[in-house]
């Protein structure tokens, strides 16, 4: 499929109410494997944005109406391109120091299959998805450069480490360093409501992956011990604490049998 055959999208992000003051935004026209979750959390004094998708179409126009002029803290749960691609659009940009280099200079995904390298082919093979001719089903703008686009990087404006707290005024999220998927993977935990954002440290309904298997399993054990009530992950659907714990138990059993 060539650029002239692709329509121009009326909107790039679809959004839905995830409950508890949280809004989910997802790129509507991206290939299924690359679809990732962007979470907006409304606060009294400032708002929180957890992950920023691939950076193909502009995220900020979809977020600004939700923010309504309040300050916004944009966080990358880890440095992979499909979670940090839109981070550059925001003034307050944060990540863990162990993934700082990957946020600044991410893997440069390209839009066309003709420009993919072996790493992209391996990624599609691992998850069992067919490789597309192009990673989008529509263009975010009429002048979008399909041949020239690659994942944009972002310079973090500050770094988040274990024990830091993102204070929204009436809500507060503690930073948990949960390495394994990447060295600098973090989760965000609101103890007062049992709300947990896991990034790619854990999700359901698809294969998990890791750079460091041992660290990954330690992080799963830690997440399992939280009294989580609702879990918003980097991919897929929101799920409850019981499913978090049972899913981690299954992953740990599989690791023990390997």
C-alpha positions as a Markdown table, in Angstrom:
| # | Residue | x | y | z |
|---|---|---|---|---|
| 1 | Unk | 0.0 | 0.0 | 0.0 |
| 2 | Unk | 1.5 | 3.4 | -1.0 |
| 3 | Unk | 1.0 | 6.8 | 0.6 |
| 4 | Unk | -1.5 | 7.9 | -2.0 |
| 5 | Unk | -3.7 | 5.0 | -1.2 |
| 6 | Unk | -3.9 | 5.8 | 2.5 |
| 7 | Unk | -6.7 | 8.1 | 3.7 |
| 8 | Unk | -6.0 | 11.0 | 6.0 |
| 9 | Unk | -7.5 | 10.3 | 9.5 |
| 10 | Unk | -10.1 | 12.6 | 10.9 |
| 11 | Unk | -8.6 | 11.9 | 14.3 |
| 12 | Unk | -5.5 | 10.1 | 15.4 |
| 13 | Unk | -6.3 | 9.0 | 18.9 |
| 14 | Unk | -9.5 | 7.5 | 20.1 |
| 15 | Unk | -10.3 | 7.9 | 23.8 |
| 16 | Unk | -12.5 | 6.3 | 26.4 |
| 17 | Unk | -13.3 | 6.8 | 30.1 |
| 18 | Unk | -11.4 | 4.2 | 32.1 |
| 19 | Unk | -13.0 | 5.2 | 35.4 |
| 20 | Unk | -11.5 | 6.7 | 38.5 |
| 21 | Unk | -10.6 | 10.0 | 36.8 |
| 22 | Unk | -8.5 | 8.1 | 34.1 |
| 23 | Unk | -8.9 | 8.4 | 30.4 |
| 24 | Unk | -7.4 | 6.0 | 27.9 |
| 25 | Unk | -6.1 | 7.2 | 24.6 |
| 26 | Unk | -5.0 | 4.8 | 21.8 |
| 27 | Unk | -3.7 | 5.5 | 18.3 |
| 28 | Unk | -6.7 | 4.5 | 16.1 |
| 29 | Unk | -4.8 | 3.8 | 12.9 |
| 30 | Unk | -1.6 | 2.0 | 14.0 |
| 31 | Unk | -0.8 | -1.6 | 13.3 |
| 32 | Unk | -2.1 | -3.9 | 16.0 |
| 33 | Unk | 1.3 | -5.0 | 17.4 |
| 34 | Unk | 2.3 | -1.4 | 17.9 |
| 35 | Unk | -0.9 | -0.3 | 19.6 |
| 36 | Unk | -0.1 | 0.9 | 23.1 |
| 37 | Unk | -2.0 | 2.7 | 25.9 |
| 38 | Unk | -1.7 | 6.3 | 26.9 |
| 39 | Unk | -3.3 | 7.1 | 30.2 |
| 40 | Unk | -4.4 | 10.5 | 31.3 |
| 41 | Unk | -5.1 | 11.1 | 35.0 |
| 42 | Unk | -6.9 | 14.3 | 36.1 |
| 43 | Unk | -5.6 | 16.0 | 39.2 |
| 44 | Unk | -6.7 | 19.0 | 41.2 |
| 45 | Unk | -3.4 | 20.9 | 40.7 |
| 46 | Unk | -1.8 | 19.1 | 37.8 |
| 47 | Unk | -2.4 | 16.1 | 35.5 |
| 48 | Unk | -0.5 | 13.0 | 34.8 |
| 49 | Unk | 0.2 | 11.4 | 31.4 |
| 50 | Unk | 1.4 | 7.8 | 31.5 |
| 51 | Unk | 3.2 | 6.9 | 28.3 |
| 52 | Unk | 2.9 | 8.7 | 24.9 |
| 53 | Unk | 2.5 | 6.0 | 22.2 |
| 54 | Unk | 4.6 | 5.9 | 19.0 |
| 55 | Unk | 4.9 | 9.5 | 18.0 |
| 56 | Unk | 3.3 | 9.0 | 14.5 |
| 57 | Unk | 0.5 | 11.5 | 14.9 |
| 58 | Unk | 0.4 | 14.4 | 17.4 |
| 59 | Unk | -0.7 | 13.4 | 20.9 |
| 60 | Unk | -1.0 | 16.8 | 22.4 |
| 61 | Unk | -4.1 | 18.0 | 20.5 |
| 62 | Unk | -5.9 | 15.0 | 22.0 |
| 63 | Unk | -4.6 | 15.6 | 25.5 |
| 64 | Unk | -5.0 | 19.4 | 25.8 |
| 65 | Unk | -8.8 | 19.3 | 26.1 |
| 66 | Unk | -8.5 | 16.9 | 29.0 |
| 67 | Unk | -6.0 | 19.0 | 30.8 |
| 68 | Unk | -7.9 | 22.3 | 30.4 |
| 69 | Unk | -4.8 | 24.5 | 31.1 |
| 70 | Unk | -3.5 | 22.6 | 34.2 |
| 71 | Unk | 0.2 | 21.7 | 34.4 |
| 72 | Unk | 0.9 | 18.2 | 33.0 |
| 73 | Unk | 3.6 | 15.7 | 34.0 |
| 74 | Unk | 4.3 | 13.3 | 31.1 |
| 75 | Unk | 6.0 | 10.0 | 32.2 |
| 76 | Unk | 7.5 | 7.2 | 30.1 |
| 77 | Unk | 7.2 | 4.0 | 32.0 |
| 78 | Unk | 10.2 | 2.8 | 29.9 |
| 79 | Unk | 12.2 | 3.7 | 26.9 |
| 80 | Unk | 10.7 | 1.6 | 24.2 |
| 81 | Unk | 9.6 | 3.5 | 21.1 |
| 82 | Unk | 5.9 | 2.6 | 21.4 |
| 83 | Unk | 5.7 | 4.3 | 24.8 |
| 84 | Unk | 8.0 | 7.3 | 24.5 |
| 85 | Unk | 7.4 | 8.4 | 20.9 |
| 86 | Unk | 5.2 | 11.4 | 21.8 |
| 87 | Unk | 7.1 | 12.5 | 24.9 |
| 88 | Unk | 8.8 | 15.3 | 23.0 |
| 89 | Unk | 5.5 | 17.1 | 22.7 |
| 90 | Unk | 5.3 | 18.0 | 26.4 |
| 91 | Unk | 7.2 | 20.4 | 28.6 |
| 92 | Unk | 7.5 | 18.2 | 31.7 |
| 93 | Unk | 9.1 | 14.9 | 30.5 |
| 94 | Unk | 10.2 | 12.3 | 32.9 |
| 95 | Unk | 11.6 | 8.7 | 32.9 |
| 96 | Unk | 13.9 | 6.5 | 35.0 |
| 97 | Unk | 17.7 | 7.2 | 34.6 |
| 98 | Unk | 18.4 | 3.6 | 33.4 |
| 99 | Unk | 16.2 | 4.3 | 30.3 |
| 100 | Unk | 17.2 | 7.9 | 29.8 |
| 101 | Unk | 19.5 | 7.1 | 26.9 |
| 102 | Unk | 16.7 | 5.1 | 25.1 |
| 103 | Unk | 14.2 | 7.9 | 25.6 |
| 104 | Unk | 16.7 | 10.4 | 24.2 |
| 105 | Unk | 17.8 | 8.2 | 21.3 |
| 106 | Unk | 15.1 | 5.4 | 20.9 |
| 107 | Unk | 15.1 | 2.6 | 18.4 |
| 108 | Unk | 14.2 | 4.4 | 15.2 |
| 109 | Unk | 11.1 | 2.5 | 14.0 |
| 110 | Unk | 10.4 | 3.2 | 10.3 |
| 111 | Unk | 6.9 | 3.4 | 8.8 |
| 112 | Unk | 7.4 | 1.2 | 5.7 |
| 113 | Unk | 8.2 | -2.5 | 5.6 |
| 114 | Unk | 10.8 | -1.8 | 2.9 |
| 115 | Unk | 12.7 | 0.2 | 5.5 |
| 116 | Unk | 12.4 | -2.4 | 8.4 |
| 117 | Unk | 15.5 | -4.0 | 9.7 |
| 118 | Unk | 16.0 | -7.5 | 11.2 |
| 119 | Unk | 15.0 | -6.3 | 14.7 |
| 120 | Unk | 11.5 | -5.4 | 13.5 |
| 121 | Unk | 11.1 | -8.8 | 11.8 |
| 122 | Unk | 12.2 | -10.5 | 15.1 |
| 123 | Unk | 9.8 | -8.5 | 17.1 |
| 124 | Unk | 6.8 | -9.5 | 14.9 |
| 125 | Unk | 7.9 | -13.1 | 14.9 |
| 126 | Unk | 8.2 | -13.2 | 18.7 |
| 127 | Unk | 4.7 | -11.9 | 19.2 |
| 128 | Unk | 3.2 | -13.9 | 16.3 |
| 129 | Unk | 1.8 | -11.0 | 14.3 |
| 130 | Unk | 2.1 | -10.6 | 10.5 |
| 131 | Unk | 4.3 | -7.8 | 9.4 |
| 132 | Unk | 2.4 | -5.0 | 7.6 |
| 133 | Unk | 3.5 | -3.2 | 4.4 |
| 134 | Unk | 3.2 | 0.0 | 6.4 |
| 135 | Unk | 2.6 | 0.5 | 10.1 |
| 136 | Unk | -0.5 | 2.7 | 9.7 |
| 137 | Unk | -3.9 | 2.3 | 8.0 |
| 138 | Unk | -4.3 | 6.1 | 7.6 |
| 139 | Unk | -2.1 | 9.2 | 7.6 |
| 140 | Unk | -2.2 | 11.6 | 10.6 |
| 141 | Unk | -1.9 | 14.5 | 8.1 |
| 142 | Unk | -2.0 | 15.1 | 4.4 |
| 143 | Unk | 1.7 | 16.1 | 4.4 |
| 144 | Unk | 2.9 | 13.2 | 6.6 |
| 145 | Unk | 6.2 | 11.8 | 5.2 |
| 146 | Unk | 5.7 | 8.1 | 5.2 |
| 147 | Unk | 9.1 | 7.4 | 3.7 |
| 148 | Unk | 11.0 | 9.8 | 6.0 |
| 149 | Unk | 9.3 | 9.2 | 9.3 |
| 150 | Unk | 11.1 | 7.5 | 12.2 |
| 151 | Unk | 10.5 | 7.4 | 15.9 |
| 152 | Unk | 11.3 | 10.8 | 17.5 |
| 153 | Unk | 13.4 | 11.1 | 20.6 |
| 154 | Unk | 12.9 | 13.3 | 23.6 |
| 155 | Unk | 15.2 | 15.0 | 26.1 |
| 156 | Unk | 14.0 | 14.2 | 29.6 |
| 157 | Unk | 13.5 | 17.3 | 31.8 |
| 158 | Unk | 13.8 | 15.3 | 35.0 |
| 159 | Unk | 14.4 | 11.7 | 36.2 |
| 160 | Unk | 12.3 | 9.5 | 38.3 |
| 161 | Unk | 13.7 | 6.9 | 40.8 |
| 162 | Unk | 12.3 | 4.5 | 43.4 |
| 163 | Unk | 10.4 | 6.3 | 46.1 |
| 164 | Unk | 9.7 | 9.5 | 44.1 |
| 165 | Unk | 6.1 | 10.7 | 44.3 |
| 166 | Unk | 4.1 | 12.5 | 41.5 |
| 167 | Unk | 1.8 | 14.7 | 43.4 |
| 168 | Unk | -1.3 | 15.9 | 41.6 |
| 169 | Unk | -2.7 | 17.8 | 44.6 |
| 170 | Unk | -5.6 | 15.4 | 45.4 |
| 171 | Unk | -3.8 | 12.3 | 44.2 |
| 172 | Unk | -0.3 | 11.0 | 44.6 |
| 173 | Unk | 1.5 | 8.2 | 42.7 |
| 174 | Unk | 4.6 | 6.5 | 44.0 |
| 175 | Unk | 7.3 | 5.5 | 41.6 |
| 176 | Unk | 8.2 | 1.8 | 41.8 |
| 177 | Unk | 11.4 | 0.7 | 40.0 |
| 178 | Unk | 10.3 | -2.5 | 38.3 |
| 179 | Unk | 13.1 | -3.5 | 36.0 |
| 180 | Unk | 13.3 | -6.5 | 33.7 |
| 181 | Unk | 11.3 | -5.6 | 30.6 |
| 182 | Unk | 13.9 | -2.8 | 30.4 |
| 183 | Unk | 16.5 | -1.7 | 33.0 |
| 184 | Unk | 14.6 | 1.5 | 33.7 |
| 185 | Unk | 11.0 | 0.2 | 33.7 |
| 186 | Unk | 8.8 | 1.8 | 36.3 |
| 187 | Unk | 5.3 | 1.3 | 37.6 |
| 188 | Unk | 3.2 | 4.0 | 39.3 |
| 189 | Unk | 1.2 | 3.1 | 42.4 |
| 190 | Unk | -1.6 | 5.0 | 44.2 |
| 191 | Unk | -2.0 | 3.3 | 47.5 |
| 192 | Unk | -5.1 | 5.2 | 48.5 |
| 193 | Unk | -7.2 | 3.8 | 45.6 |
| 194 | Unk | -5.3 | 0.7 | 44.8 |
| 195 | Unk | -4.6 | 2.0 | 41.3 |
| 196 | Unk | -1.5 | 0.6 | 39.5 |
| 197 | Unk | 0.1 | 1.6 | 36.2 |
| 198 | Unk | 2.4 | -1.2 | 35.1 |
| 199 | Unk | 3.7 | -0.1 | 31.7 |
| 200 | Unk | 5.1 | -3.3 | 30.1 |
| 201 | Unk | 6.1 | -4.9 | 33.4 |
| 202 | Unk | 2.9 | -6.8 | 33.3 |
| 203 | Unk | -0.2 | -6.9 | 31.0 |
| 204 | Unk | -2.7 | -9.6 | 30.1 |
| 205 | Unk | -3.8 | -11.4 | 26.9 |
| 206 | Unk | -0.5 | -11.4 | 25.1 |
| 207 | Unk | 3.1 | -12.6 | 25.5 |
| 208 | Unk | 5.3 | -10.8 | 28.0 |
| 209 | Unk | 9.0 | -9.9 | 27.1 |
| 210 | Unk | 12.1 | -8.9 | 29.0 |
| 211 | Unk | 15.7 | -7.8 | 28.7 |
| 212 | Unk | 16.6 | -9.3 | 32.0 |
| 213 | Unk | 14.6 | -12.4 | 33.0 |
| 214 | Unk | 15.8 | -12.6 | 36.6 |
| 215 | Unk | 15.0 | -8.9 | 37.3 |
| 216 | Unk | 11.7 | -9.3 | 35.5 |
| 217 | Unk | 10.6 | -12.2 | 37.8 |
| 218 | Unk | 11.7 | -10.2 | 40.9 |
| 219 | Unk | 9.5 | -7.3 | 39.7 |
| 220 | Unk | 6.6 | -9.6 | 39.1 |
| 221 | Unk | 6.9 | -10.8 | 42.7 |
| 222 | Unk | 6.9 | -7.2 | 43.9 |
| 223 | Unk | 3.8 | -6.3 | 41.9 |
| 224 | Unk | 2.0 | -9.4 | 43.1 |
| 225 | Unk | 2.4 | -8.2 | 46.7 |
| 226 | Unk | 0.6 | -4.9 | 46.1 |
| 227 | Unk | -3.0 | -4.7 | 47.2 |
| 228 | Unk | -3.9 | -3.5 | 43.7 |
| 229 | Unk | -7.6 | -3.1 | 42.9 |
| 230 | Unk | -7.4 | -1.8 | 39.3 |
| 231 | Unk | -4.4 | -2.2 | 36.9 |
| 232 | Unk | -3.8 | 0.0 | 33.8 |
| 233 | Unk | -1.1 | -1.6 | 31.7 |
| 234 | Unk | 0.9 | -0.5 | 28.7 |
| 235 | Unk | -1.0 | -2.7 | 26.3 |
| 236 | Unk | -4.5 | -4.2 | 26.2 |
| 237 | Unk | -7.3 | -3.9 | 28.6 |
| 238 | Unk | -7.6 | -2.7 | 32.2 |
| 239 | Unk | -8.0 | -5.6 | 34.7 |
| 240 | Unk | -8.4 | -6.2 | 38.4 |
| 241 | Unk | -6.1 | -7.1 | 41.2 |
| 242 | Unk | -7.1 | -10.7 | 41.4 |
| 243 | Unk | -6.3 | -11.1 | 37.7 |
| 244 | Unk | -2.9 | -9.4 | 38.3 |
| 245 | Unk | -2.0 | -11.8 | 41.0 |
| 246 | Unk | -3.3 | -14.9 | 39.2 |
| 247 | Unk | -1.6 | -13.9 | 36.0 |
| 248 | Unk | 1.7 | -13.3 | 37.8 |
| 249 | Unk | 1.3 | -16.7 | 39.5 |
| 250 | Unk | 1.0 | -18.4 | 36.2 |
| 251 | Unk | 4.1 | -16.6 | 34.8 |
| 252 | Unk | 6.1 | -17.5 | 37.9 |
| 253 | Unk | 5.0 | -21.2 | 37.6 |
| 254 | Unk | 6.0 | -21.2 | 34.0 |
| 255 | Unk | 9.4 | -19.8 | 34.9 |
| 256 | Unk | 9.9 | -22.4 | 37.6 |
| 257 | Unk | 9.2 | -25.2 | 35.2 |
| 258 | Unk | 11.4 | -23.9 | 32.5 |
